[in-house]
């Protein structure tokens, strides 16, 4: 018999999780949040909506899809009957109180948008206490994602979360830096897309240092000085350029 599932939070992850549970035939009993705008209601139109502060339906499993700082406070007010689950990659399992109800972490290694519906290859890092709850959590994750599902304790998950910040958040920040350098010239940005795709697709999971190219790796100080001269009017980008170039220099083979 499927577990009764509830979701706290109305952000992008909550929306993606609600839609995926619906598609997997495991429709959540509710999504609850502090405030509901018309736009947010539209995102969650296929699920019963509640306000935090009112009585919520009883659930076997409750997902806390909220900001890291809100998890503990909400967990003191709301609980499932079997398993409470938070979805933070950076925060420990112990953020949820210990007690008669099991606690777990389900962290999809993905940066969600409002339009995400495909979980075909999204990996999920999981943890649970007590240990016997892990089987239930992994079975649930297997029903919503076709990606790798791996048990991962706090320190290992924190390490992976930091790496994900470099791979996703920092990479996207580099796109923003390129837009700033090109003064928001969309046509020129489009010209960079084939290079971007090639850079990503040639990486196969190891040895990024061996794939590194560019003036910093070659020790082309003339080109780098020219770049930094151009960036004099972009103070933060100038600092960023120097810092990343210093790191790339460490990738040179002796």
C-alpha positions as CSV (number, residue, x, y, z in Angstrom):
1,X,0.0,0.0,0.0
2,X,1.3,3.4,-0.9
3,X,2.3,5.8,1.9
4,X,0.3,8.9,2.5
5,X,2.6,11.8,1.6
6,X,2.6,15.5,2.4
7,X,4.8,18.4,1.3
8,X,5.7,21.6,3.2
9,X,6.9,24.4,1.1
10,X,5.9,25.9,-2.3
11,X,9.2,26.5,-4.0
12,X,10.7,25.0,-7.2
13,X,11.7,21.7,-5.5
14,X,8.3,21.3,-3.8
15,X,6.6,21.9,-7.2
16,X,8.9,19.4,-9.0
17,X,8.4,16.8,-6.3
18,X,4.6,17.2,-6.2
19,X,4.4,16.8,-10.0
20,X,6.7,13.8,-10.1
21,X,4.7,12.1,-7.3
22,X,1.5,12.7,-9.2
23,X,3.0,11.2,-12.4
24,X,4.2,8.2,-10.5
25,X,0.7,7.6,-9.1
26,X,1.7,8.6,-5.6
27,X,-0.2,11.9,-5.4
28,X,0.6,13.9,-2.3
29,X,-2.3,14.6,0.1
30,X,-1.4,18.3,0.2
31,X,1.2,21.0,-0.2
32,X,1.3,23.5,2.6
33,X,3.1,26.9,2.8
34,X,2.9,30.2,4.7
35,X,1.7,32.2,1.8
36,X,0.0,31.5,-1.6
37,X,0.1,34.0,-4.4
38,X,-2.1,33.4,-7.5
39,X,1.1,32.5,-9.4
40,X,2.1,29.9,-6.8
41,X,-1.4,28.4,-6.7
42,X,-1.2,27.9,-10.5
43,X,2.1,26.0,-10.1
44,X,0.4,23.6,-7.7
45,X,-3.1,23.5,-9.2
46,X,-3.3,19.7,-9.3
47,X,-2.7,19.3,-5.5
48,X,-4.8,20.2,-2.5
49,X,-3.3,23.4,-1.0
50,X,-3.1,24.4,2.7
51,X,-1.8,27.2,4.8
52,X,0.7,26.5,7.5
53,X,-1.0,27.2,10.8
54,X,-4.2,25.2,9.9
55,X,-4.8,21.5,10.6
56,X,-3.1,19.3,7.9
57,X,-4.2,15.8,6.8
58,X,-2.4,13.0,8.6
59,X,0.5,11.6,6.5
60,X,2.9,8.7,6.8
61,X,5.7,10.6,5.1
62,X,6.2,14.4,5.3
63,X,8.7,16.3,3.0
64,X,10.2,19.5,4.3
65,X,11.0,21.3,1.0
66,X,11.8,24.6,2.7
67,X,14.8,26.8,3.3
68,X,17.5,25.3,5.5
69,X,16.9,27.8,8.3
70,X,13.2,26.9,8.5
71,X,13.5,23.1,8.7
72,X,14.0,22.7,12.5
73,X,11.3,25.2,13.5
74,X,8.7,23.6,11.2
75,X,9.7,20.1,12.4
76,X,8.8,21.2,15.9
77,X,5.3,22.0,14.7
78,X,4.6,19.3,12.0
79,X,5.3,15.6,11.7
80,X,4.3,12.6,9.8
81,X,3.4,9.3,11.6
82,X,6.3,7.3,10.1
83,X,9.1,9.4,8.4
84,X,10.0,13.1,8.3
85,X,12.2,14.0,5.3
86,X,14.2,17.1,4.7
87,X,15.7,17.8,1.2
88,X,18.8,19.9,2.0
89,X,22.1,18.7,0.6
90,X,24.1,20.9,2.9
91,X,22.4,20.3,6.2
92,X,22.7,17.2,8.5
93,X,20.1,14.6,9.1
94,X,20.1,15.8,12.8
95,X,18.3,19.0,11.7
96,X,15.1,16.9,12.2
97,X,14.4,16.0,15.8
98,X,15.0,12.4,16.9
99,X,12.0,10.6,18.4
100,X,9.4,8.0,17.7
101,X,9.2,9.1,14.0
102,X,12.0,8.2,11.7
103,X,13.9,11.0,10.0
104,X,15.6,11.0,6.6
105,X,17.3,13.1,3.9
106,X,16.3,13.0,0.3
107,X,18.5,15.4,-1.7
108,X,18.0,15.4,-5.5
109,X,21.4,16.5,-7.0
110,X,19.8,19.0,-9.4
111,X,19.0,22.7,-9.7
112,X,15.3,22.9,-10.3
113,X,13.3,25.4,-12.3
114,X,9.6,25.9,-12.4
115,X,9.4,23.9,-15.6
116,X,11.3,20.8,-14.4
117,X,9.2,17.6,-14.8
118,X,11.7,15.0,-16.1
119,X,13.5,13.0,-13.4
120,X,14.9,10.4,-15.8
121,X,18.5,10.9,-14.8
122,X,18.4,13.0,-11.6
123,X,20.6,11.3,-8.9
124,X,19.4,11.3,-5.3
125,X,21.5,11.2,-2.1
126,X,19.6,9.6,0.8
127,X,20.1,8.9,4.5
128,X,17.7,7.7,7.2
129,X,17.6,7.0,10.9
130,X,16.8,4.4,12.0
131,X,18.6,2.4,9.4
132,X,15.6,0.2,8.6
133,X,13.8,3.2,7.3
134,X,16.3,3.6,4.5
135,X,14.7,0.8,2.5
136,X,11.3,2.7,2.4
137,X,13.0,6.0,1.5
138,X,15.0,4.4,-1.3
139,X,11.9,2.6,-2.7
140,X,10.1,5.9,-2.7
141,X,13.0,7.6,-4.5
142,X,13.2,4.8,-7.0
143,X,9.5,5.4,-7.9
144,X,10.2,9.1,-8.8
145,X,13.6,9.1,-10.3
146,X,15.5,7.0,-12.9
147,X,18.9,8.3,-11.7
148,X,21.4,6.8,-9.3
149,X,20.1,6.6,-5.7
150,X,22.9,6.4,-3.2
151,X,23.0,6.3,0.6
152,X,25.2,9.1,1.8
153,X,26.0,10.3,5.3
154,X,26.2,13.9,6.4
155,X,29.9,14.7,5.6
156,X,29.9,12.9,2.3
157,X,26.7,14.7,1.3
158,X,28.1,18.0,2.4
159,X,31.1,17.4,0.2
160,X,29.0,16.5,-2.8
161,X,26.8,19.6,-2.2
162,X,29.9,21.9,-2.3
163,X,31.1,20.2,-5.5
164,X,27.6,20.8,-7.0
165,X,27.9,24.5,-6.2
166,X,31.0,24.7,-8.3
167,X,29.5,22.6,-11.1
168,X,26.1,24.3,-11.3
169,X,25.9,27.6,-9.4
170,X,29.4,28.8,-10.2
171,X,29.2,27.7,-13.9
172,X,26.0,29.7,-14.3
173,X,27.7,32.7,-12.7
174,X,30.3,32.4,-15.4
175,X,27.6,32.7,-18.0
176,X,26.5,35.9,-16.2
177,X,30.1,37.1,-16.3
178,X,30.2,36.5,-20.0
179,X,27.0,38.5,-20.5
180,X,28.5,41.3,-18.6
181,X,31.7,41.3,-20.7
182,X,29.7,41.2,-23.9
183,X,27.4,43.9,-22.6
184,X,24.3,41.7,-22.9
185,X,24.9,41.2,-26.7
186,X,22.6,38.2,-27.3
187,X,23.9,37.4,-30.7
188,X,27.5,37.1,-29.4
189,X,26.3,35.0,-26.5
190,X,24.7,32.6,-29.0
191,X,28.0,32.3,-30.7
192,X,29.4,30.9,-27.5
193,X,26.8,28.2,-27.1
194,X,28.6,25.6,-29.3
195,X,31.8,26.1,-27.2
196,X,29.8,25.8,-24.0
197,X,28.2,22.5,-25.1
198,X,31.5,21.1,-26.3
199,X,33.1,22.0,-23.0
200,X,30.4,20.2,-21.0
201,X,30.0,17.2,-23.2
202,X,33.6,16.2,-23.5
203,X,33.9,15.8,-19.8
204,X,33.3,12.2,-18.8
205,X,33.4,12.3,-15.0
206,X,37.1,12.4,-14.3
207,X,40.4,14.2,-15.2
208,X,39.0,17.7,-15.8
209,X,42.6,18.9,-15.4
210,X,43.7,17.0,-18.5
211,X,40.9,18.8,-20.5
212,X,41.9,22.3,-19.4
213,X,43.0,24.8,-22.0
214,X,43.4,28.5,-22.2
215,X,46.0,31.2,-21.6
216,X,46.5,30.6,-17.8
217,X,47.4,26.9,-18.5
218,X,49.7,27.9,-21.3
219,X,51.3,30.6,-19.2
220,X,50.4,33.2,-21.8
221,X,50.9,36.3,-19.6
222,X,50.6,38.7,-22.5
223,X,47.1,37.6,-23.4
224,X,46.1,37.5,-19.7
225,X,47.5,41.1,-19.1
226,X,45.4,42.2,-22.1
227,X,42.3,40.6,-20.6
228,X,42.9,42.2,-17.2
229,X,43.4,45.6,-18.8
230,X,39.9,45.2,-20.5
231,X,38.4,44.2,-17.1
232,X,39.6,47.3,-15.3
233,X,36.1,48.7,-15.5
234,X,34.7,45.4,-14.1
235,X,36.3,45.2,-10.7
236,X,34.7,42.0,-9.5
237,X,35.3,40.2,-12.8
238,X,38.9,41.3,-12.7
239,X,39.3,39.7,-9.3
240,X,37.4,36.6,-10.5
241,X,39.6,36.3,-13.6
242,X,42.8,36.5,-11.5
243,X,41.6,34.0,-8.9
244,X,40.4,31.4,-11.4
245,X,43.6,31.9,-13.5
246,X,45.7,31.3,-10.4
247,X,43.8,28.0,-9.8
248,X,44.2,26.9,-13.5
249,X,48.0,27.5,-13.1
250,X,48.0,24.7,-10.5
251,X,46.6,22.3,-13.0
252,X,49.7,22.5,-15.2
253,X,51.6,19.3,-15.4
254,X,55.3,19.7,-14.2
